[in-house]
Amino acid sequence: MKEFGFELRVCAWAERNWPHGGRTSTAIVARQLGTRRRRWDTLVIETTDADLRGREPFGEDRLDSDLLHVARHAPASWTYYRECLPDPGYPWRYVREAIHRADDRGFVETRRDGNRTEIRRRYRYPAWAGRIVAIENKPDLDASAARRLAEQLEHDVALALADEIWVATTATDEEIEPALLEAMPVEVGILSVSNERGSWDCEPIWQPRTLDVSAPGTRILDRSAGGPRDVSAARFEYADPGWKHRKRLEIAERAYERGWRSYAATMRPDCRHFELKDPTGPFPWCAAKQREQTAAECSGSCADFEPEPPAWRSMGWPIEGGPGRATKRLLDRKRQRRR
């Protein structure tokens, strides 16, 4: 199985079975999220039902960094915005734009007092996002792939932006899973993914260590290649705990908006060959190729791509607008149900 299909199944398993160990009541799972320098395959945001209800008034769309600045610091009573919001470190005109966007979304109110803009919040922004768990998906973890991955994981552990780091790989028939023998950082957990009679399951075979996300992180910029002749020094910088906290909030907001079923936004469900199979996902299927396709394959440049006939798009209930739109509505409903 290709990494894309493997990734979707790990996401489906995590949504059904996380949080591992019963720490919280629910979790939001998303794909392909992270920072500018690092993107993880799967992210699990642990939360609770009560915290999710507190997040609902802020809408289904994410709050970007500017909106978060307003939502987190808006006062309960009318106050001039420059007196209640911390200095953002960038021009105040961008803050004013964010205030008006927050007003449009309904979680902040504004009024004019002469030439001063005053604001007050309608809802308190909750600390809804708990632990963040990052999972790297490597179905075929051979020695060369393990070496490349180990270096990435060392950066993740040093920065400690996520609370836990895992590697998910396909289970083998070996008495000892080969992933346990690779030179992975000991702080990283390992999930063994198996498919028995069509039912996908993940078994933790190495438990991760919890990273200290409240402490300064180390961002490794360059390191020596090693060897007796290489005496070059490593270059690194510290990541401020405040930056880590803000970045974690931004990642959680993007996960809240996207979910892991957002693959339809980057594929072509309006192709007549696009189908959904396996109700545990559901997962995309290409009738022309007679197999699961990847997101890169499913595009307008695909040799098998055929737009839906206009007659399909004029259909009424239960697939009003055609199968492609029905597919998007189904995945959106599943994301909404999870939120």
Salt bridges, closest charged atoms under 4 A:
GLU7 OE2 - ARG31 NE 2.58
GLU15 OE1 - ARG261 NH2 2.77
GLU15 OE2 - ARG338 NE 3.90
GLU46 OE2 - ARG23 NH2 2.88
GLU46 OE1 - ARG131 NE 3.23
GLU60 OE1 - ARG339 NH2 3.46
ASP64 OD2 - ARG101 NH1 3.04
GLU83 OE2 - ARG116 NH2 3.16
GLU109 OE1 - ARG120 NE 2.80
GLU118 OE1 - ARG111 NE 2.80
GLU136 OE2 - ARG38 NH2 3.34
GLU154 OE1 - ARG223 NH1 2.72
ASP156 OD2 - ARG38 NH2 2.93
ASP163 OD1 - ARG248 NH2 2.93
GLU164 OE2 - ARG23 NH2 3.84
GLU164 OE2 - ARG131 NH2 2.37
GLU237 OE2 - ARG219 NH1 2.64
GLU250 OE1 - LYS247 NZ 3.30
GLU253 OE1 - ARG55 NH2 2.67
GLU257 OE1 - ARG62 NE 3.67
ASP270 OD2 - ARG268 NH2 2.77
GLU292 OE2 - ARG9 NH2 2.37
GLU297 OE2 - LYS2 NZ 3.33
GLU297 OE2 - ARG291 NH2 2.87
ASP304 OD2 - LYS289 NZ 3.61
GLU306 OE1 - ARG272 NH1 3.91
GLU306 OE2 - HIS273 NE2 3.09
GLU308 OE1 - ARG313 NE 3.64
ASP332 OD1 - ARG335 NH2 2.59
